[in-house]
Amino acid sequence: MNWKQKPKNSPKSWDSSNAQIKYAAFLLAALFFIVLLSTALYAIIFPVKYYDIVKRECDKYTLDVSLVMSVIWTESKFREDAVSSAGAVGLMQLLPSTAAWCAKQMGEEITSGQLKNAECNIRLGVFYLNYLMDKFGSHKWALAAYNAGEGAVLAWLNDNGEIGYSETRNYVSTIIRTEKIYKMRLKVLK
């Protein structure tokens, strides 16, 4: 070997592979941090509040907990005191007239003030969502009715079978997307 040639085991070749190892370690650490951060962000953005109440009420009707969590997230972002411009109240944003109808069907009496109570609101909201699922037979149409009303859905089904309001189309797609997120969140928590 010529004295000007560097041997294969020279520090130069070690520096190169050392840099690659350091770079790979950096990428793995960055990936781990991103996964950790995204998990923490999902927990903040998509909380799992009122799980025990939601689970108990869903079990009565075999509704999926992730669906109801998604409805609550979409309707009120888990704010018990939420009131819409249309007058819908509470976590599941029930109109007082709808809540009164649900309570009557369940053999209960309620006041509009009780709609801000998480347990009452979820009990009535899950009952109503289950009623709509039974009546319309699909997530799409039950959610559309939850948002736009049964009359609107019946008209759309009789007309062309398409959701007639863009707001309701967006509502249904938001809930379906969010339901997938809640399925993942709840799987991690189990």
MARBA-3410 file (N, C-alpha, C, O; in Angstrom, 1 decimal):
190
0.8,-1.2,0.0,0.0,0.0,0.0,0.9,1.2,0.0,1.9,1.3,0.7 ~ 0.5,2.2,-0.7,1.2,3.5,-0.8,1.0,4.2,0.5,-0.1,4.2,1.0 ~ 2.0,4.9,1.0,1.8,5.6,2.2,0.9,6.8,2.1,0.4,7.3,3.2 ~ 0.5,7.2,0.9,-0.5,8.3,0.8,-1.9,7.8,0.8,-2.9,8.5,1.0 ~ -2.1,6.5,0.5,-3.4,5.9,0.6,-3.8,5.7,2.1,-3.0,5.3,2.9
-5.1,5.9,2.3,-5.6,5.7,3.7,-6.1,4.2,3.8,-6.8,3.7,2.9 ~ -5.8,3.6,4.9,-6.4,2.2,5.1,-7.9,2.2,5.2,-8.5,3.3,5.5 ~ -8.5,1.1,4.9,-9.9,1.0,4.9,-10.5,1.3,6.3,-11.6,1.8,6.4 ~ -9.8,1.0,7.3,-10.3,1.2,8.7,-9.8,2.6,9.2,-9.7,2.7,10.4 ~ -9.6,3.5,8.4,-9.1,4.8,8.8,-10.2,5.6,9.5,-11.4,5.3,9.4
-9.9,6.5,10.3,-10.9,7.4,11.0,-11.9,8.0,10.1,-13.0,8.3,10.5 ~ -11.5,8.3,8.8,-12.3,9.0,7.9,-13.6,8.1,7.6,-14.7,8.6,7.6 ~ -13.4,6.8,7.3,-14.5,5.9,7.1,-15.3,5.7,8.3,-16.6,5.6,8.3 ~ -14.7,5.7,9.5,-15.4,5.6,10.8,-16.3,6.9,11.0,-17.4,6.8,11.4 ~ -15.8,8.0,10.6,-16.5,9.3,10.7,-17.8,9.2,9.9,-18.9,9.7,10.3
-17.7,8.7,8.7,-18.8,8.6,7.8,-19.9,7.7,8.4,-21.1,8.1,8.4 ~ -19.6,6.5,8.8,-20.6,5.6,9.4,-21.1,6.1,10.7,-22.3,5.9,11.0 ~ -20.3,6.8,11.5,-20.7,7.4,12.7,-21.8,8.4,12.5,-22.8,8.5,13.2 ~ -21.6,9.2,11.4,-22.5,10.3,11.1,-23.8,9.7,10.7,-24.9,10.2,11.0 ~ -23.8,8.6,9.9,-25.0,7.9,9.5,-25.8,7.3,10.7,-27.0,7.4,10.7
-25.0,6.8,11.6,-25.7,6.2,12.8,-26.3,7.4,13.6,-27.4,7.2,14.1 ~ -25.6,8.5,13.8,-26.1,9.6,14.5,-27.4,10.2,13.8,-28.3,10.6,14.4 ~ -27.3,10.2,12.5,-28.5,10.7,11.7,-29.7,9.8,11.9,-30.8,10.3,12.0 ~ -29.4,8.5,11.8,-30.5,7.5,12.0,-31.1,7.6,13.4,-32.3,7.6,13.6 ~ -30.2,7.8,14.4,-30.7,8.0,15.8,-31.5,9.2,15.9,-32.6,9.3,16.6
-31.1,10.3,15.2,-31.8,11.6,15.3,-33.2,11.4,14.6,-34.2,11.8,15.2 ~ -33.3,10.7,13.5,-34.6,10.5,12.8,-35.5,9.6,13.7,-36.7,9.9,13.7 ~ -35.0,8.6,14.3,-35.8,7.8,15.2,-36.3,8.6,16.4,-37.5,8.5,16.8 ~ -35.5,9.4,17.0,-35.9,10.3,18.1,-37.0,11.3,17.6,-37.9,11.5,18.3 ~ -36.8,11.9,16.4,-37.7,12.8,15.9,-39.1,12.1,15.7,-40.1,12.7,16.0
-39.0,10.9,15.1,-40.3,10.1,14.8,-41.0,9.8,16.2,-42.2,9.9,16.2 ~ -40.2,9.4,17.1,-40.8,9.1,18.5,-41.5,10.4,19.0,-42.6,10.3,19.6 ~ -40.8,11.5,18.9,-41.3,12.8,19.4,-42.6,13.1,18.7,-43.6,13.6,19.3 ~ -42.6,12.9,17.4,-43.8,13.3,16.6,-45.0,12.4,17.0,-46.1,12.9,17.2 ~ -44.8,11.1,17.2,-45.8,10.2,17.6,-46.3,10.6,19.0,-47.5,10.6,19.3
-45.4,10.9,19.9,-45.8,11.3,21.3,-46.6,12.6,21.3,-47.6,12.7,21.9 ~ -46.1,13.5,20.5,-46.8,14.8,20.4,-48.2,14.7,19.7,-49.1,15.2,20.2 ~ -48.3,13.9,18.7,-49.6,13.7,18.0,-50.5,13.0,19.0,-51.7,13.3,19.0 ~ -50.1,12.0,19.8,-50.9,11.4,20.7,-51.4,12.3,21.8,-52.6,12.3,22.1 ~ -50.5,13.2,22.2,-50.9,14.2,23.2,-51.9,15.2,22.6,-52.9,15.6,23.3
-51.7,15.6,21.4,-52.6,16.5,20.7,-54.0,15.9,20.5,-55.0,16.6,20.7 ~ -54.0,14.7,20.1,-55.3,14.0,19.9,-56.0,14.0,21.2,-57.3,14.1,21.3 ~ -55.3,13.7,22.3,-56.0,13.7,23.7,-56.6,15.1,24.0,-57.6,15.1,24.7 ~ -55.9,16.1,23.6,-56.4,17.5,23.9,-57.6,17.8,22.9,-58.6,18.3,23.4 ~ -57.4,17.6,21.6,-58.4,18.0,20.6,-59.6,17.1,20.7,-60.7,17.6,20.5
-59.4,15.8,20.9,-60.5,14.8,21.0,-60.6,14.2,22.4,-60.2,13.0,22.5 ~ -61.1,14.9,23.3,-61.1,14.4,24.7,-62.1,13.2,24.8,-63.0,13.1,24.0 ~ -61.9,12.4,25.9,-62.9,11.3,26.1,-63.5,11.6,27.5,-63.3,11.0,28.5 ~ -64.4,12.6,27.5,-65.1,13.0,28.7,-66.4,12.3,28.8,-66.9,11.8,27.7 ~ -66.9,12.1,30.0,-68.2,11.5,30.2,-68.3,10.1,29.7,-69.4,9.6,29.4
-67.2,9.4,29.6,-67.1,8.0,29.0,-68.1,7.1,29.7,-68.8,6.4,29.1 ~ -68.1,7.1,31.0,-68.9,6.1,31.8,-70.4,6.3,31.5,-71.1,5.3,31.3 ~ -70.8,7.6,31.4,-72.2,7.9,31.1,-72.6,7.5,29.7,-73.6,6.8,29.4 ~ -71.7,7.8,28.8,-71.9,7.5,27.3,-72.0,6.0,27.2,-72.8,5.5,26.5 ~ -71.0,5.3,27.8,-71.0,3.8,27.6,-72.2,3.2,28.2,-72.8,2.3,27.5
-72.6,3.6,29.4,-73.8,3.0,30.0,-75.1,3.2,29.1,-75.9,2.3,28.9 ~ -75.2,4.5,28.6,-76.4,4.7,27.7,-76.3,4.0,26.4,-77.3,3.5,25.9 ~ -75.1,4.0,25.8,-75.0,3.3,24.5,-75.3,1.8,24.6,-75.8,1.2,23.7 ~ -74.9,1.2,25.8,-75.1,-0.2,26.0,-76.6,-0.6,26.0,-76.9,-1.7,25.7 ~ -77.4,0.4,26.4,-78.8,0.1,26.4,-79.4,-0.1,25.0,-80.4,-0.9,24.9
-78.8,0.5,24.0,-79.3,0.4,22.7,-78.3,-0.2,21.7,-78.6,-0.2,20.5 ~ -77.2,-0.7,22.1,-76.1,-1.2,21.3,-75.6,-0.1,20.3,-75.3,-0.5,19.1 ~ -75.6,1.1,20.7,-75.0,2.2,19.9,-73.5,2.2,20.2,-73.1,1.8,21.3 ~ -72.7,2.6,19.2,-71.2,2.6,19.4,-70.9,3.9,20.1,-71.3,5.0,19.8 ~ -70.1,3.7,21.2,-69.6,4.8,22.0,-68.9,5.8,21.2,-69.0,7.0,21.4
-68.1,5.4,20.2,-67.3,6.3,19.4,-68.2,7.2,18.6,-67.9,8.4,18.3 ~ -69.4,6.7,18.1,-70.3,7.5,17.4,-70.9,8.6,18.3,-71.0,9.8,17.9 ~ -71.3,8.3,19.5,-71.9,9.3,20.4,-70.8,10.3,20.8,-71.1,11.5,20.9 ~ -69.6,9.8,21.1,-68.5,10.8,21.4,-68.3,11.7,20.2,-68.1,12.9,20.5 ~ -68.4,11.2,19.0,-68.2,12.1,17.8,-69.4,13.1,17.7,-69.1,14.2,17.3
-70.6,12.7,18.0,-71.7,13.6,18.0,-71.5,14.7,19.0,-71.7,15.9,18.7 ~ -71.1,14.3,20.2,-70.9,15.3,21.3,-69.8,16.3,20.9,-69.9,17.5,21.1 ~ -68.7,15.7,20.4,-67.6,16.6,19.9,-68.0,17.6,18.9,-67.7,18.7,18.9 ~ -68.8,17.1,17.9,-69.2,17.9,16.8,-70.3,18.9,17.2,-70.2,20.1,16.8 ~ -71.2,18.5,18.1,-72.2,19.4,18.5,-71.8,20.5,19.5,-72.2,21.6,19.4
-71.0,20.1,20.5,-70.7,21.0,21.6,-69.3,21.1,22.0,-68.9,21.9,22.9 ~ -68.4,20.3,21.4,-67.0,20.2,21.9,-66.9,19.9,23.4,-66.0,20.4,24.1 ~ -67.9,19.1,23.9,-68.0,18.7,25.3,-68.3,19.8,26.3,-67.9,19.7,27.4 ~ -69.0,20.8,25.8,-69.4,21.9,26.7,-70.8,21.6,27.2,-71.8,21.7,26.4 ~ -71.0,21.4,28.5,-72.3,21.1,29.0,-73.3,22.3,28.8,-74.5,22.1,28.7
-72.8,23.5,28.9,-73.6,24.7,28.9,-73.8,25.3,27.5,-74.3,26.4,27.3 ~ -73.4,24.5,26.4,-73.5,25.0,25.1,-75.0,25.2,24.7,-75.8,24.4,25.0 ~ -75.2,26.4,24.1,-76.6,26.7,23.5,-76.4,27.3,22.1,-75.6,28.2,21.9 ~ -77.1,26.7,21.2,-76.9,27.1,19.8,-77.8,28.3,19.5,-78.7,28.6,20.3 ~ -77.6,28.9,18.3,-78.5,30.0,17.9,-79.9,29.5,17.7,-80.9,30.3,17.7
-80.1,28.2,17.4,-81.4,27.6,17.2,-82.1,27.2,18.5,-83.2,26.8,18.5 ~ -81.3,27.4,19.6,-81.9,27.0,20.9,-81.6,25.6,21.4,-82.1,25.2,22.4 ~ -80.8,24.9,20.6,-80.4,23.5,21.1,-79.4,23.7,22.3,-78.6,24.6,22.3 ~ -79.6,22.7,23.2,-78.9,22.9,24.5,-78.1,21.6,24.9,-78.4,20.5,24.6 ~ -76.9,21.9,25.5,-76.2,20.9,26.2,-75.2,20.1,25.3,-75.0,20.5,24.1
-74.6,19.1,25.8,-73.6,18.3,25.1,-74.0,17.8,23.8,-73.3,17.9,22.8 ~ -75.2,17.3,23.7,-75.7,16.7,22.4,-76.6,17.6,21.7,-77.3,17.2,20.7 ~ -76.7,18.9,22.1,-77.4,19.9,21.5,-78.8,19.5,21.1,-79.2,19.5,19.9 ~ -79.6,19.3,22.1,-81.0,18.9,21.9,-81.9,20.1,22.0,-81.8,21.0,22.9 ~ -82.8,20.2,21.0,-83.9,21.2,21.1,-84.8,20.9,22.3,-85.0,19.7,22.5
-85.2,21.8,23.1,-86.1,21.5,24.2,-87.3,20.7,23.8,-87.8,19.8,24.5 ~ -87.9,21.0,22.6,-89.1,20.2,22.2,-88.7,18.7,21.9,-89.5,17.8,22.2 ~ -87.5,18.5,21.3,-87.1,17.1,21.0,-86.8,16.4,22.3,-87.1,15.2,22.5 ~ -86.1,17.1,23.2,-85.8,16.5,24.5,-87.1,16.1,25.3,-87.1,15.1,25.9 ~ -88.1,17.0,25.2,-89.4,16.7,25.9,-90.0,15.5,25.3,-90.6,14.7,26.0
-90.0,15.4,24.0,-90.5,14.2,23.3,-89.8,12.9,23.7,-90.5,11.9,24.0 ~ -88.5,13.0,23.7,-87.7,11.8,24.1,-88.0,11.5,25.6,-88.2,10.3,25.9 ~ -88.1,12.4,26.5,-88.4,12.2,27.9,-89.8,11.5,28.0,-89.9,10.6,28.8 ~ -90.7,12.0,27.3,-92.1,11.4,27.3,-92.1,10.0,26.8,-92.7,9.1,27.4 ~ -91.3,9.7,25.7,-91.2,8.3,25.2,-90.6,7.4,26.3,-90.8,6.2,26.3
-89.7,8.0,27.1,-88.9,7.2,28.1,-89.7,7.2,29.4,-89.3,6.6,30.4 ~ -90.9,7.9,29.5,-91.6,7.9,30.7,-91.1,8.8,31.8,-91.2,8.6,33.0 ~ -90.4,9.9,31.3,-89.8,10.8,32.2,-90.4,12.2,32.0,-91.0,12.5,31.0 ~ -90.1,13.1,32.9,-90.4,14.5,32.8,-89.1,15.3,33.0,-88.4,15.0,33.9 ~ -88.9,16.3,32.2,-87.7,17.1,32.4,-88.0,18.6,32.2,-89.1,18.9,31.7
-87.1,19.4,32.7,-87.2,20.8,32.5,-86.1,21.2,31.6,-85.1,20.5,31.4 ~ -86.3,22.3,30.9,-85.2,22.8,30.0,-83.9,23.0,30.7,-82.8,22.8,30.1 ~ -83.9,23.3,32.0,-82.7,23.5,32.7,-81.9,22.3,32.9,-80.7,22.3,33.0 ~ -82.6,21.1,32.9,-81.9,19.8,33.1,-81.1,19.5,31.8,-80.2,18.6,31.9 ~ -81.3,20.1,30.7,-80.6,19.8,29.5,-79.1,20.1,29.5,-78.3,19.6,28.7
-78.8,21.0,30.5,-77.3,21.3,30.7,-76.6,20.3,31.6,-75.4,20.4,31.8 ~ -77.4,19.4,32.2,-76.8,18.3,33.0,-76.3,17.2,32.1,-77.1,16.7,31.3 ~ -75.1,16.9,32.2,-74.5,15.9,31.3,-75.2,14.6,31.2,-75.5,14.1,30.2 ~ -75.6,14.0,32.4,-76.2,12.8,32.4,-77.6,12.8,31.7,-77.9,11.9,31.0 ~ -78.4,13.8,32.0,-79.7,13.9,31.4,-79.6,14.1,29.9,-80.3,13.5,29.1
-78.7,15.0,29.5,-78.5,15.3,28.1,-78.1,14.1,27.3,-78.6,13.8,26.2 ~ -77.1,13.4,27.8,-76.6,12.2,27.1,-77.7,11.1,27.1,-77.8,10.5,26.1 ~ -78.4,10.9,28.2,-79.4,9.9,28.2,-80.5,10.2,27.1,-80.9,9.3,26.4 ~ -80.9,11.4,27.0,-81.9,11.8,26.0,-81.4,11.8,24.6,-82.0,11.3,23.7 ~ -80.1,12.3,24.5,-79.5,12.3,23.2,-79.2,11.0,22.6,-79.4,10.7,21.4
-78.8,10.0,23.4,-78.5,8.7,23.0,-79.9,8.0,22.6,-80.0,7.3,21.6 ~ -80.9,8.2,23.4,-82.2,7.7,23.1,-82.7,8.2,21.7,-83.1,7.4,20.9 ~ -82.5,9.5,21.5,-83.0,10.1,20.2,-82.1,9.6,19.0,-82.7,9.3,18.0 ~ -80.8,9.5,19.2,-80.0,9.0,18.1,-80.3,7.5,17.8,-80.4,7.1,16.6 ~ -80.6,6.7,18.8,-81.0,5.3,18.6,-82.3,5.3,17.9,-82.5,4.5,17.0
-83.3,6.1,18.3,-84.6,6.2,17.6,-84.4,6.5,16.1,-85.0,5.9,15.2 ~ -83.5,7.5,15.8,-83.2,7.8,14.4,-82.5,6.7,13.6,-82.8,6.5,12.5 ~ -81.6,6.0,14.3,-81.0,4.9,13.7,-82.0,3.8,13.4,-82.0,3.2,12.3 ~ -82.9,3.5,14.3,-84.0,2.5,14.0,-84.9,3.0,12.9,-85.3,2.2,12.0 ~ -85.2,4.2,12.9,-86.2,4.8,11.9,-85.5,4.8,10.5,-86.2,4.4,9.5
-84.3,5.2,10.4,-83.7,5.5,9.0,-82.7,4.4,8.6,-82.4,4.3,7.5 ~ -82.3,3.5,9.6,-81.5,2.4,9.2,-80.0,2.5,8.8,-79.4,1.6,8.5 ~ -79.5,3.8,8.9,-78.1,4.0,8.5,-77.6,5.2,9.3,-78.3,6.1,9.7 ~ -76.2,5.1,9.5,-75.6,6.3,10.1,-75.9,7.5,9.3,-76.2,8.6,9.9 ~ -75.7,7.5,8.0,-75.8,8.7,7.2,-77.2,9.4,7.4,-77.2,10.6,7.7
-78.3,8.6,7.3,-79.6,9.2,7.4,-80.0,9.6,8.8,-80.7,10.6,9.1 ~ -79.5,8.8,9.8,-79.8,9.1,11.2,-79.1,10.4,11.6,-79.7,11.2,12.2 ~ -77.8,10.5,11.2,-77.1,11.7,11.5,-77.7,12.9,10.8,-77.7,14.0,11.3 ~ -78.1,12.7,9.5,-78.7,13.8,8.8,-80.0,14.3,9.5,-80.2,15.5,9.6 ~ -80.8,13.3,10.0,-82.0,13.7,10.7,-81.7,14.4,12.0,-82.4,15.3,12.5
-80.6,13.9,12.7,-80.2,14.5,14.0,-79.9,16.0,13.7,-80.1,16.9,14.6 ~ -79.3,16.3,12.6,-78.9,17.7,12.3,-80.0,18.5,11.6,-80.2,19.6,12.1 ~ -80.7,18.0,10.7,-81.6,18.8,9.9,-83.1,18.5,10.2,-84.0,19.2,9.8 ~ -83.4,17.4,10.9,-84.7,17.0,11.3,-85.2,15.9,10.4,-84.8,15.6,9.3 ~ -86.1,15.1,11.0,-86.7,14.0,10.4,-87.5,14.3,9.1,-87.4,13.6,8.1
-88.2,15.5,9.1,-88.9,15.9,7.9,-88.1,16.1,6.7,-88.4,15.8,5.6 ~ -86.9,16.8,7.0,-86.0,17.1,5.8,-85.5,15.8,5.3,-85.4,15.6,4.0 ~ -85.1,14.8,6.1,-84.6,13.5,5.6,-85.7,12.8,4.8,-85.4,12.2,3.8 ~ -86.9,12.8,5.3,-88.0,12.1,4.6,-88.2,12.7,3.2,-88.4,12.0,2.3 ~ -88.1,14.0,3.2,-88.2,14.7,1.9,-87.1,14.4,0.9,-87.3,14.1,-0.2
-85.9,14.3,1.4,-84.7,14.0,0.6,-84.8,12.5,0.1,-84.5,12.2,-1.1 ~ -85.2,11.6,1.0,-85.3,10.3,0.6,-86.4,10.1,-0.5,-86.3,9.3,-1.4 ~ -87.5,10.8,-0.4,-88.6,10.8,-1.4,-88.2,11.5,-2.7,-88.7,11.2,-3.7 ~ -87.3,12.5,-2.6,-86.9,13.2,-3.8,-85.9,12.5,-4.6,-86.2,11.9,-5.6 ~ -84.6,12.6,-4.2,-83.5,12.0,-5.0,-82.5,11.2,-4.2,-81.6,10.7,-4.7
-82.8,11.0,-2.9,-81.9,10.2,-2.1,-80.6,10.8,-1.7,-79.7,10.2,-1.3 ~ -80.5,12.1,-1.9,-79.3,12.9,-1.6,-79.6,13.9,-0.5,-80.7,14.5,-0.4 ~ -78.6,14.1,0.4,-78.8,15.1,1.5,-78.9,16.5,0.8,-78.0,16.9,0.0 ~ -79.9,17.2,1.1,-80.2,18.5,0.4,-79.5,19.7,0.9,-79.4,20.7,0.2 ~ -78.9,19.7,2.1,-78.3,20.9,2.7,-76.8,20.6,2.8,-76.3,19.6,3.2
-76.0,21.6,2.3,-74.5,21.4,2.4,-74.1,21.3,3.8,-73.1,20.6,4.1 ~ -74.7,22.1,4.7,-74.4,22.1,6.1,-74.5,20.7,6.7,-73.7,20.2,7.4 ~ -75.6,20.0,6.3,-75.9,18.7,6.8,-74.9,17.7,6.2,-74.5,16.7,6.9 ~ -74.6,17.8,4.9,-73.6,16.9,4.3,-72.3,17.0,5.0,-71.6,16.0,5.3 ~ -71.9,18.3,5.3,-70.6,18.5,6.1,-70.7,17.9,7.5,-69.7,17.3,8.0
-71.8,18.1,8.1,-72.1,17.6,9.5,-71.9,16.1,9.5,-71.1,15.5,10.3 ~ -72.5,15.4,8.6,-72.5,13.9,8.5,-71.0,13.5,8.2,-70.5,12.5,8.9 ~ -70.3,14.1,7.3,-69.0,13.7,7.0,-68.0,14.0,8.1,-67.1,13.2,8.4 ~ -68.2,15.1,8.9,-67.4,15.4,10.0,-67.6,14.3,11.1,-66.6,13.9,11.7 ~ -68.8,13.9,11.4,-69.1,12.9,12.4,-68.5,11.6,12.0,-67.9,10.9,12.8
-68.6,11.2,10.7,-68.0,9.9,10.3,-66.5,10.0,10.4,-65.9,9.0,10.8 ~ -65.9,11.1,10.0,-64.4,11.2,10.2,-64.0,11.2,11.7,-63.1,10.5,12.1 ~ -64.7,11.9,12.5,-64.4,12.0,13.9,-64.7,10.7,14.6,-64.0,10.3,15.6 ~ -65.7,10.0,14.2,-66.0,8.7,14.8,-64.7,7.7,14.6,-64.4,7.0,15.5 ~ -64.1,7.8,13.4,-62.9,7.0,13.2,-61.8,7.4,14.2,-61.1,6.5,14.7
-61.7,8.6,14.5,-60.6,9.1,15.4,-61.0,8.6,16.8,-60.1,8.1,17.6 ~ -62.3,8.7,17.2,-62.7,8.2,18.5,-62.5,6.7,18.7,-62.3,6.2,19.7 ~ -62.7,6.0,17.6,-62.5,4.5,17.6,-61.1,4.2,18.0,-60.8,3.4,18.8 ~ -60.1,5.0,17.4,-58.7,4.8,17.7,-58.4,5.3,19.1,-57.7,4.6,19.9 ~ -59.0,6.4,19.5,-58.7,6.9,20.9,-59.2,5.9,22.0,-58.5,5.6,22.9
-60.4,5.4,21.7,-61.0,4.5,22.7,-60.3,3.1,22.7,-60.1,2.5,23.8 ~ -59.7,2.7,21.6,-59.0,1.5,21.5,-57.7,1.6,22.4,-57.3,0.7,23.1 ~ -57.1,2.8,22.3,-55.8,3.0,23.1,-56.1,3.0,24.6,-55.3,2.6,25.4 ~ -57.3,3.6,24.9,-57.6,3.7,26.4,-58.0,2.4,27.0,-58.0,2.3,28.2 ~ -58.4,1.4,26.2,-58.9,0.1,26.8,-57.8,-0.7,27.3,-58.0,-1.8,27.8
END
